[in-house]
Amino acid sequence: MEGTVSRLIHIYLESEKTLTLNVWLCASEDRGNEPFWKKQFLRKDALAEQIFTDIKSLLQEVLNVAQSWKGTNLEFATKLKWHS
């Protein structure tokens, strides 16, 4: 049985020197003890000014992409090893 797909939108500073940002999107789902995910950069090294200017349309684009990803689109991420 599939779990719930969680989505994360991360806008972060790529370069303080050039004031560029990255916009990264991730969807994940735990299936038992196995994590599945999909990730994508929607913008990489984008000028902060451009991100701020386009923030409304950018967030709509990100939301559309994030909502289009279903559990069946996710790939196995990694084998988790638990330590006691």
Helices and strands as residue ranges (DSSP letters): E 6-15, E 20-31, E 34-47, H 48-53, H 55-68, G 71-73, E 75-76
